Structures are given as structure tokens and as C-alpha cells.
Amino acid sequence: MTPEQQKAFDDASVPFIDGGGAIGIEETRMKSWRYFLEINSLCNLHCPTCTKGNQEGYEHKTGIMDADLMERILDKIAVENPKAIVFLYGNSEPFLHPRLPECIAAIKARGLNAQFSTNLNYVRRLDETLAARPDFVIISLSGFTQDIYVRGHAGGNIEKVKDNMRLIAEANGRLIQKDGGWPGIDININYHIYKDNQHEVELMREYCKNLGLGFFTSFARAISMENAIQYNRSLDPEATPFEVQDGRPDYNAMLPPIGQTYIDAMQRLVIPPTESREMYKDIPAPPECPIGTMFQFIRHDGKTEMCACVADRRLVLGNFLETSQDERVAQRMNH
């Protein structure tokens, strides 16, 4: 990066560092701190806050990452950032990959931190997956009863999830018994908070406690920037067409339309995009978004997404194996 680009990145990183959260100076220097490795791009749900539930207007491609390609990508990650965290998902369901245990083992063999998030509506090779020793497992859900849960996790079955929670807890227990003194895999439920599901938080917390699983909550959010941008623009009578820039897509033609399903989902959020926009209206937008650099999204075909918060396959930064960290940061500047 040029000195000017480095300064823009450093200046934009300050709020995250000062916030006292997980991102500190060391993480900003790693570029990337966390890699989303899309070993498969399939999901068994169609949640309305995710692009899997709002596919109209997007260019989608489904597939599984070639094993040799994955190995070469992991080699590059290990060289670039040996302390990096590798997430084995990207708006997709890891358990749909037939060789999830082998993928975890490949990450661990390089001394990297392996994590994944699952909706846990479907599991296979459960004992082998945990035996590969992932460092952190997240089970995402949004209710304790089916009526509440399915509003956020469309297409899912909360009773099946609860059954699988028991199975994964039992599998973890067998590993702990086998390796005496080892504390087991760190498995946590992430309960997504909406306006209308908070009355079931304690029911799920107690269920997790009885199974010996961790539990935390987080505000549900609009995952895709394309949808969130279009939602705000649809409510703005002064919105003007996007400027068409050389070498970049015409966003006026490619960004997705906003349907009633997405509108309803945004109205369930505790902090909808409209309120987020108001919260930050007095903070100038920097030319560089450090999150887009610290969270690197590598697609199943080996190409890098512009950001972990966009989903359209036309928004790419090139082949991960053929680009450097600094080159990817420079491509994001003023995007």
C-alpha cells in the first residue's frame, strides 16, 4: 500500500481499536485477521435477513471447493497470517460438506484456528467433526418454539435443532471422557435477538445449560450490504442513481429489488438499517473499511469477495492465490 492508503486504513481502524472489543492493533496489522473459507456455498435454509432468502437480483453460484485448491489456499493463509482464524462457512451450512472433518484437520495441521457456524438442522459425521478439534463451534438460532424460530430461520425445524444440540453435546462428552483432562470443544449457541423473540431467550438459555453448552445473544442484523443499501434507498425520496464507474458493474442494474419478505424482516430487527443510518449520520465515511480487509471472504472457486458483507459473485477482487494482502486493500479503497 502507498503511505496514503496505509494512513486511510489506520485512521478507519481507530474506532474498532478504541472500542475495546476483539479487534486490537495486532488484528488490524494482520490483514486478514479472519478468513471466511467457503468450502461449500450451499445452505439448507432461506433466512430472510440473508441472501439465501433473498436471491432475486443476485448472481449466485453453488459448489464445493476443490480439495487441492483448499490446501493451497490454507498454505497461503498460514504464510500471510499464522495466527489467523479460519471460518469454514460463508452464508452457508458447513455440515452439508461431505468432508467437513478433513477440512478442519487441514486447518489445524497448519497451526491455524478453525471455527465454524451451523444452523444444526442437519448433521453428519458428528464424532469425526469434533475429533478434528475445531477451536470454536457456533450454533445459530432465533427461538425456542417453532412459530418464533421459523420467522428468522426460514425452512428450519427447532425441534430437530434441539435434538441435534443434544447429539453434539453427547459427542463432545464422549471426547472428553476419551481424553481425560481435556475440556472439550467450545460449543456455543448464538441466539439472534429480534423485537418479537426475546421472551424465549431464557427458555433456550436453560436448555443449553442443561446440555452443558455455552450461550450468548446478539442482535439480528441485515447480513448483505446490497440488500441493506437498496432497502434504505427504497425509503429515500432523494436517492439518485449510482454513478457508473470505469471497470465496475452498473449497480443501478445489478443490485437486488426489495420485496415484502425483506421489508418484514427489517421491521423485526431491534436496530433496522434505517436506524443504523441515523446513528452514524454525523460520522464521515472513510475511504477504507477496515472490516472488509480484516475479514477476508474466499469463495469456493478461489476468488475473493470484495467484502464478507456482500454476496453478489460479480463483486470480486480476483483470485486469492494470485493477489497480495496489500493489493486487495488497494482495490477496496473508495469502492
Secondary structure, DSSP 8 states (H G I E B T S, - for coil): --HHHHHHHHHHHHHHHHTTSS--HHHHHHS-SEEEE-SB---S---TTSGGG--TT------B--HHHHHHHHHHHHHH-TT-EEES-SSS-GGGSTTHHHHHHHHHHTT-EEEEEE--SS--SHHHHHHT--SEEEEEE--SSHHHHHHHSTT--HHHHHHHHHHHHHHHHHHHHHSTT-----EEEEEEE-TT-GGGHHHHHHHHHHHT-EEEEEE-----HHHHHHHHHHT-TT-------TTS--HHHHS----HHHHHHHHH-SS-HHHHHHHTTTS---S--HHHHHEEEE-TTSEEES-TT---TT-EEEEGGG--HHHHHHHHTT-
